[in-house]
Amino acid sequence: PCAARKWVVIALPEDIKVDAIAISNRELFSSSVREFQLLGSMRYPTDLWFELGKFEANDTKNVQEFHMSTPNWARFLKLRLISHHRSEHYCTLSSVAIYGQTVMDDFSESMELQEQQMEVMRQRMTSAASSDAPAAGTDAA
């Protein structure tokens, strides 16, 4: 029922740097989520949750995607349903999807960025070294 406190804990298969959540409600005779909060933790059970974001959804049957202002690492998520649209007896969610990066994805992305930065530095050093070298046929003395 919509009057009850509503939350669900989602266990992710591994540590994920959560950057988005998508929700939908396809039920015809139920209220849809309006305000919700996404919390994260590296352990469960726990009383220590950190906030990943607080969002407001539209009253629609379509999938809605919400992005975290600051992606953060979590293994467990707590989805708190704060308020709802309409006044049906039941409040439902048909689907929840979590988007983010694994530790290896994040590491690979960091390595690619470092390689790109190193290549820029190499190009600058090569360019600086060639502009400092005396031109062919000039007198170095």
N, C-alpha and C positions, 0 to 999 in steps of 0.2 A: 504493500500500500504506500501511497505517496506521503502519508503523514509520518511514516517511520523514518528513523535515521538510516541513510543509505550509503553504503560504501562496499567496495570490493578490493581485495588484494590480488594482484597479478604477479606471479613468479615468472621472471624472464629466464630463458635457458642459459644465459651467461651475463656477465657485466656488460651493460649497454650504456653508451653516452646518448641519453634520450634527447632528441631534438624536436619531436612532433608526436601528436596523438590524433587519431581520426576516430570519430564516433558516428553512429547512425541509429535511428529508431524507426523501424519499418512497421511497427504494430499499429493497427488501425484504431483500436479503442483503448489507447493508453496515453498518458501525458508524456511529453518528451522533456529531456533535460534542458534546463535554462542555464544555471550557474553550476560549475563544477570546479574542483580543485584536484590537481595531480601532485601527489607526494611521493618521495622516493626514499629508499633505504638500501643498504648493502646487506642487511641481515633481517631475518624474520623468524620468530616473533620479536617485535621491538616496540618500545614506546617512543623511540626517537626517529621521527620522520622529518625530512627536509622538503620544503616546497619547491616543486619544479615549475608550477604555474597555476594561475587561477583564471578561468575563462568563462565566456558567456556564449552559449550556442543559440542559433536561430530555431524557430519552430518549423522544421522541415523534415521530410523523409529522406533527403539526400545525405550522403556522407559529408561530414564537415571536418576539416583539418585545422589543427591549432598548433602553432610553433612556440617552443620555449624561447623566452628572451635570452636565456643563458643555458645552453645544453649542459647536462650534468650526468655523472655516472650513477647508475642504480642497478640493483639486481632484483629488487622487489618494488612494486608500485602500488600505491593506495589511491584509488579513484573515489573521491567523495562527491556525492551528488547533493548539492546544496539547495537548489530550487528547481522548479519545473514550470513548463508552459501548460495551460489549460487546467481543468479540474477533474480529470478522470480518476478513478479509484487506484489504478495501477500506474506506476512509472517504470518504463522499461528502456533498455538499450539492446538493440539488435546486434551491433558489432562494435568492437573496440580494436584498433590497430595501433601499435607502437612503432615508431620509426627512430632509427639512430644508427650508431656505429659500434662495432665490436672493438675490443682492445687492438686486435690485429689490423683492422681497417684504419683505426686512428694512427697506429704506429706507421703503417704503409704511407698514409697521407703525409705524416710528418717527415718521413724519409724523402718522399718525392719533393716536398717543399724545400728541404735542406739541399737536395741535389740541384734544384733549380737555382737556389741562391748561390751555391758553389760555382755553377756554370757562369752566372752573371759576374762573379768575382774574377774568375779565370779570364773572361773576355775583357774586363776592365784592366787587369794586370797585363795582358797581352797587348792591348791597345796602348797603355801607358809605356810599356817597354819599347814598342816600335816607334813611338813618337820621341823618345829620349835617345834612340840610336842615331849616330851620325849618318847622313844620307850618303849613298855611294858616290864616289868621285869628289868628295869634299875633303878638305885638308883638316885633319884632326889636331894639328899642332898649332 
